[in-house]
């Protein structure tokens, strides 16, 4: 039942996304187009969750977890947005963008998680740099951070997490 629903969702998403591909065919390969659409949609959701959490839920106040941990509002907003968009991103990357990988789903998930952990570190470092050190506004800082981290993520996911052929691995070792 769940597998059948997954196939239906995958087919629906691919049909919808690919129906607009002819407009971009001259500029982008299909996989890059799908990554841009899926990543862009997930990014918009991420930005929305970040902005709502930062500005309306925690109201730019430090979030206290017990008496021993204080998290700045922009880092808390990042964590909330990430917690929601991570599983959505994995699903989209696995079934819409990088379909056809020879790797097992659990291997893809572990590799995806490894890349995402590096992305979290990059997000944290960039946000601390832009907001806390350079005193830029949190939302535009987060958007710039997102662009930089997305570039890293795309190439890492394409060449590591969702490898299509074993020859990629062999050529990387040579």
RASUL-V94681 format. One record per pair of residues at least 12 apart in sequence whose ideal C-beta (glycine too) atoms are under 8 Angstrom apart, sorted by the first residue. I is the first residue (numbers start at 1). J is the second residue. D is the distance in Angstrom with one decimal. If there is no record, write none. Layout:
I:J:D + I:J:D
//
This chain:
6:95:7.2 + 9:95:7.9 + 10:95:4.6 + 10:96:6.7 + 13:92:7.6 + 13:95:7.6 + 13:96:5.3 + 14:96:6.2 + 17:33:7.9 + 17:34:6.0 + 17:37:5.0 + 17:38:7.3 + 17:96:6.8 + 18:30:7.7 + 18:34:7.8 + 20:37:7.8 + 21:33:5.6 + 31:97:6.4 + 31:98:7.2 + 31:158:7.6 + 34:96:5.8 + 34:97:4.7 + 35:93:7.8 + 35:97:4.8 + 35:154:5.9 + 35:158:7.9 + 38:89:7.9 + 38:92:4.0 + 38:93:7.2 + 38:96:5.4 + 38:97:5.5 + 39:89:7.7 + 39:92:7.8 + 39:97:8.0 + 39:150:6.2 + 39:154:7.4 + 41:92:8.0 + 42:85:5.3 + 42:88:5.7 + 42:89:5.2 + 42:92:6.4 + 43:146:6.1 + 43:150:7.1 + 45:84:7.4 + 45:85:5.9 + 45:88:7.2 + 46:81:4.8 + 46:82:7.6 + 46:84:7.9 + 46:85:4.6 + 46:146:7.0 + 47:81:7.8 + 47:139:7.7 + 47:142:7.3 + 47:143:6.7 + 47:146:7.4 + 49:77:7.7 + 49:80:6.2 + 49:81:4.1 + 49:84:5.7 + 49:85:7.2 + 50:77:4.7 + 50:78:6.4 + 50:80:7.6 + 50:81:4.3 + 50:139:7.2 + 50:142:5.7 + 51:77:7.7 + 51:139:5.7 + 53:76:6.9 + 53:77:4.0 + 53:80:4.7 + 53:81:6.7 + 54:73:5.5 + 54:74:5.9 + 54:76:8.0 + 54:77:3.9 + 54:138:6.0 + 54:139:7.0 + 57:77:8.0 + 57:80:7.9 + 58:73:4.7 + 58:76:5.9 + 58:77:6.9 + 59:73:7.6 + 60:73:4.9 + 60:138:8.0 + 61:73:5.8 + 63:76:4.4 + 72:131:8.0 + 72:132:7.6 + 73:138:7.6 + 74:127:6.0 + 74:131:5.7 + 74:138:4.2 + 74:141:7.7 + 74:142:7.1 + 75:124:7.1 + 75:127:6.6 + 77:138:7.7 + 77:142:8.0 + 78:123:6.1 + 78:124:7.7 + 78:127:6.5 + 78:142:7.0 + 82:120:6.9 + 82:123:7.7 + 86:116:6.4 + 90:109:6.6 + 90:112:5.4 + 93:112:6.8 + 93:157:5.9 + 93:161:7.4 + 93:162:6.4 + 94:108:6.1 + 94:112:7.9 + 94:162:7.2 + 97:162:7.7 + 98:157:6.7 + 98:158:6.7 + 98:161:7.5 + 98:162:3.3 + 98:164:7.7 + 100:164:5.7 + 101:162:4.4 + 101:163:5.8 + 101:164:6.0 + 102:163:6.7 + 102:164:6.9 + 102:165:6.7 + 102:166:6.4 + 103:161:7.9 + 103:162:7.1 + 103:163:6.1 + 108:161:5.7 + 108:162:6.0 + 111:160:5.7 + 111:161:4.0 + 111:162:7.9 + 112:157:6.7 + 112:161:4.6 + 112:162:7.8 + 114:161:7.8 + 115:153:6.2 + 115:156:4.4 + 115:157:5.9 + 115:160:6.5 + 115:161:5.7 + 116:153:7.7 + 118:152:7.5 + 118:156:7.5 + 119:149:5.0 + 119:152:6.8 + 119:153:5.5 + 122:145:7.6 + 122:148:7.2 + 122:149:5.0 + 122:152:6.6 + 123:145:5.7 + 123:146:7.9 + 123:149:5.7 + 126:141:7.5 + 126:144:7.5 + 126:145:4.0 + 126:148:6.4 + 126:149:7.3 + 127:141:6.2 + 127:142:6.6 + 127:145:5.8 + 130:144:6.8 + 130:145:6.7 + 159:172:7.8
//
